[in-house]
Amino acid sequence: MKDKEMSPEIADPKCKCATILSLFIFFLIVGLSNLAYSNPVSQVAKKELVEKPEVAETKKKSTVAFTYYFDSRDYNTLNMVNSVPDLPAGLKLWGFIDFNAEQNNESARFELTRYFLEYRLSKPLFPNGKPALKGLNLEVEYNDSNGPDNDVLRFGLTYKHSFSFFSDSKSWLQWRYHPYETDGSGSQISLIYFFPLHERIYINGFADLNFEDNGPDRWVAEPQINFKLTGYMDAVVEFRYNEFEDVNSSLDGFGIAGGLQFKF
């Protein structure tokens, strides 16, 4: 997850942004094309589905979402999240890119000169196993951010399961453990969660604990509350804590951000 937001002294406005923006535009096109070509099912196809329900498969759709935030620390964030749940060989891809302005600079809060990205490729270990085992996955995670030598790969396991929260069956928790990192700096455990409070209100987020071999362990957490305005738009309030930033005298590790999310 978001473990190392970079400090201003090593941030480089050019910082591979051409590559990142190319990815941004690519996934925007993918999201829009999904909307453009999502035609209603034809009458013939409907008949086949009715007559042969046993062979009809429900394929999960790829999704793209964009959220624009105003942070209480005088900077803005443009966030893109995309999910591709049905790759060959049972693989799933999920990831996000954050484009951030510099902290504590009100006059430049719209200048998105920093970035952080995270992408995860996972595969179920027991897709047809017992219910207790279906949520166990192998996972590879890739992180990158401003500055030289900030990219890292993590390898580990995840386990996702339902969780009774206010008697709602849609609530779930996902536990993640990455014992190996390619930068050799330590390991990470994480908890990701989703709790519906109402048909139009839900809480989700994550908490990461980063174990550092050559320093104190650090927390990063971002719980958020979402309000569904329409089928394609949410209002979001996000609470942000980053202990890597908190120990930097020029940064503030805690902030609150409000924004709008558009889903495709």
Salt bridges, closest charged atoms under 4 A:
ASP3 OD2 - ARG154 NH2 2.14
GLU5 OE1 - ARG114 NH1 3.76
ASP71 OD1 - ARG73 NE 2.88
ASP71 OD2 - ARG240 NH1 2.79
ASP74 OD1 - ARG109 NH1 3.88
ASP98 OD2 - LYS2 NZ 2.64
GLU102 OE1 - ARG114 NE 3.98
GLU106 OE1 - ARG109 NH1 2.90
GLU118 OE2 - ARG120 NH2 3.01
GLU139 OE1 - ARG176 NH2 2.90
GLU139 OE1 - HIS178 NE2 2.94
GLU141 OE1 - ARG120 NE 3.72
GLU141 OE2 - ARG154 NH1 2.96
GLU141 OE1 - ARG176 NH2 2.26
ASP144 OD2 - LYS16 NZ 3.07
GLU181 OE2 - ARG154 NE 2.87
ASP183 OD2 - LYS4 NZ 3.57
GLU222 OE1 - LYS2 NZ 2.95
ASP234 OD1 - LYS263 NZ 3.05
GLU238 OE1 - ARG240 NE 2.66
GLU245 OE1 - ARG73 NH1 3.37
